[in-house]
Amino acid sequence: MAVITLRQSVMAEDEKYAARIRQAMSERGTLLINVIGSPGCGKTTLLEETRERNKGAFSFGVVEGDLETSRDAERLAQRGIPAVQINTKGACHLEAHVVEKALASLPDRLDVIFIENVGNLVCPAEFDLGEDFKVAVSSVPEGEDKPIKYPSLFAQAEAVLLTKTDLLPYTRFDVDAFTRDVRTLNPSAPLIALDLLGAGAHMDDWVEFVARRLREKRDGQALLGVG
């Protein structure tokens, strides 16, 4: 019981930072997206390909979360993507007070900021980082059962991405079962299947989803007289 009480206290304190981040992003008109998925599911590759294929639809930067190394941030920087690395030194998720500091290192005039969370389907889903919404990323090699095994993330996500679909012919991945479980948990979220390293199938759908949510945020703020 003491552990639960302590955890609730920590999360409650961090929510103050999340609220401050949300206010700052609202004032800037910046869309903040929390990208969550297992290690190796293709989160960094997704961001690289978003840079290549968004055709100037929006500018973006990335807050990179990993236990160790700056390799992902370095990969993104090589593509001309502003990125700042957070190393959690063993923690399984990012927290808002750390993200707030990292955001200060990115350019002010970005349309979108992606938070690439630590590779994990459990803990990152539980912490509010001040994001506009979460995106769940799952890959074909992980198997089709991830939504039903880790329902919290997939129920919260406002988009679900299935990556590495070029491997479907070489696996027993059941697309129908994956789709059914996602829809049971989350009937309305777009489900986008992506081949990131091949023909780039459906990347236009992903880019348009992000661009549309950016427009909706700014249109809503204009109506409220915010920004």
C-alpha positions in Angstrom: 0.0 0.0 0.0 2.9 2.4 0.8 4.3 1.8 -2.7 1.0 2.7 -4.3 0.7 5.8 -2.3 4.2 6.9 -3.2 3.6 6.3 -6.9 0.4 8.3 -6.8 2.2 11.2 -5.2 5.0 11.1 -7.8 2.6 11.0 -10.7 0.5 13.8 -9.2 3.5 16.0 -8.8 4.6 15.3 -12.4 1.2 16.2 -13.7 1.9 19.8 -12.7 4.8 19.8 -15.2 2.6 18.2 -17.8 0.0 20.9 -17.4 2.7 23.5 -17.8 4.0 21.9 -21.0 0.5 21.7 -22.4 0.0 25.4 -21.8 3.3 26.3 -23.4 2.5 24.2 -26.5 -0.9 25.8 -26.7 0.6 29.2 -26.6 3.0 28.3 -29.4 0.4 26.4 -31.5 2.7 23.4 -31.5 1.3 19.9 -31.7 3.0 17.5 -29.2 2.7 13.8 -29.9 3.9 11.0 -27.6 5.0 8.0 -29.7 5.1 4.8 -27.7 6.2 1.3 -28.8 8.5 -1.6 -28.0 12.2 -1.5 -28.6 12.9 -2.1 -32.3 9.3 -1.5 -33.5 10.5 1.3 -35.9 9.8 4.5 -34.0 13.0 6.3 -35.0 12.6 5.0 -38.6 9.1 6.3 -38.6 10.4 9.8 -37.7 13.1 9.6 -40.3 10.6 8.7 -43.0 8.2 11.4 -41.8 11.0 13.9 -42.5 11.5 12.5 -46.0 7.9 12.2 -47.0 6.0 15.1 -45.4 6.8 17.5 -48.3 6.9 20.5 -46.1 3.5 19.9 -44.6 4.9 20.7 -41.2 8.2 21.3 -39.4 9.1 19.1 -36.5 11.6 18.2 -33.8 12.0 15.2 -31.6 12.6 14.6 -27.9 14.4 11.2 -27.8 14.0 8.9 -24.8 16.4 6.0 -24.2 18.0 4.3 -21.2 21.5 4.9 -22.7 23.3 6.4 -25.7 22.4 9.2 -28.1 22.4 7.1 -31.2 18.7 7.8 -32.1 19.1 11.6 -31.7 22.3 11.4 -33.8 20.4 9.5 -36.5 17.7 12.1 -36.7 20.2 15.0 -36.7 21.9 13.4 -39.7 18.5 13.8 -41.5 18.3 17.5 -40.5 15.8 16.9 -37.7 16.2 19.0 -34.5 16.5 16.4 -31.7 17.4 16.4 -28.1 18.3 13.1 -26.2 17.1 12.1 -22.8 18.9 9.2 -21.1 16.8 7.8 -18.3 19.7 5.7 -16.8 17.4 2.7 -16.2 13.9 4.3 -15.9 11.4 2.6 -18.2 9.6 5.8 -19.2 9.9 9.6 -19.6 8.5 12.0 -17.1 7.1 15.5 -17.7 9.6 17.4 -15.5 12.5 16.0 -17.7 10.6 16.5 -20.9 10.0 20.1 -20.0 13.8 20.7 -19.8 14.4 19.0 -23.1 11.8 21.0 -24.9 13.7 24.2 -24.0 16.6 22.9 -26.2 14.5 22.6 -29.4 13.7 25.6 -31.7 10.7 27.6 -30.7 9.0 27.7 -34.1 8.2 24.1 -34.7 4.8 23.0 -35.9 5.1 19.5 -34.3 7.2 17.9 -31.6 7.3 14.2 -31.4 8.3 12.6 -28.1 9.9 9.2 -28.9 9.3 7.5 -25.5 11.5 4.8 -24.0 10.8 1.4 -25.7 8.1 0.0 -23.5 4.4 -0.8 -23.9 3.5 -0.5 -20.2 4.9 2.4 -18.2 5.0 5.2 -20.8 1.2 4.7 -21.3 0.6 5.7 -17.7 2.4 9.1 -17.6 1.1 12.3 -18.9 3.9 14.3 -20.6 1.7 17.3 -21.6 1.1 15.7 -25.1 -1.9 16.4 -27.2 -2.2 12.6 -27.7 -0.4 9.3 -27.8 0.4 7.1 -30.8 0.8 3.4 -30.4 3.4 1.7 -32.6 3.5 -2.1 -33.0 5.5 -4.1 -35.5 4.7 -7.4 -37.4 7.6 -9.3 -35.8 6.2 -8.7 -32.3 3.1 -10.7 -33.1 -0.6 -9.7 -33.4 -1.4 -10.1 -29.7 0.2 -6.9 -28.4 -3.0 -4.8 -28.2 -4.9 -7.4 -26.1 -1.8 -8.0 -23.9 -1.1 -4.3 -23.3 -4.6 -2.7 -23.6 -4.0 0.6 -21.8 -1.8 2.0 -24.5 -3.9 0.9 -27.4 -7.1 2.1 -25.7 -5.7 5.6 -25.2 -3.9 6.0 -28.5 -5.4 8.4 -31.1 -3.6 6.5 -33.9 -2.3 2.9 -34.1 0.6 2.2 -36.5 1.5 -1.3 -37.6 5.1 -1.3 -39.0 7.3 -3.7 -40.9 4.4 -4.9 -43.0 6.8 -6.0 -45.6 7.6 -9.0 -43.4 4.0 -10.2 -43.4 4.7 -12.9 -46.1 7.4 -14.4 -43.8 5.5 -14.5 -40.5 2.3 -16.0 -39.0 1.1 -12.5 -38.1 -2.8 -12.5 -38.1 -3.8 -9.1 -39.4 -7.5 -9.8 -38.8 -6.9 -10.6 -35.2 -4.7 -7.6 -34.7 -7.3 -5.3 -36.3 -10.2 -6.9 -34.3 -8.4 -6.4 -31.0 -7.5 -2.8 -31.8 -11.1 -2.1 -32.7 -12.4 -3.8 -29.6 -10.2 -1.5 -27.4 -10.4 1.6 -29.6 -13.1 1.8 -32.2 -12.3 5.2 -33.6 -8.5 5.5 -33.8 -7.0 5.3 -37.3 -5.1 2.1 -37.9 -2.3 2.7 -40.4 -0.2 -0.2 -41.8 3.3 1.0 -42.8 6.2 -0.4 -44.8 8.8 2.1 -43.7 11.8 0.7 -45.6 10.2 -0.6 -48.7 7.7 1.3 -50.9 6.6 3.5 -48.0 3.1 2.2 -48.1 0.5 4.5 -46.4 3.1 7.1 -45.2 0.9 9.7 -46.9 -1.9 8.6 -44.6 0.3 9.1 -41.5 1.6 12.5 -42.6 -2.0 13.7 -43.4 -3.2 12.5 -40.0 -0.5 14.6 -38.3 -1.1 17.6 -40.5 -4.9 17.4 -39.9 -4.5 17.2 -36.2 -2.2 20.2 -36.3 -4.8 22.2 -38.3 -7.5 21.2 -35.9 -5.5 22.3 -32.9 -4.7 25.7 -34.5 -8.3 26.2 -35.8 -9.6 25.4 -32.3 -7.2 27.9 -30.7 -8.2 30.5 -33.3 -11.9 30.1 -32.3 -11.0 30.5 -28.7 -8.7 33.4 -29.3 -5.6 31.5 -28.0 -2.1 32.1 -29.4 
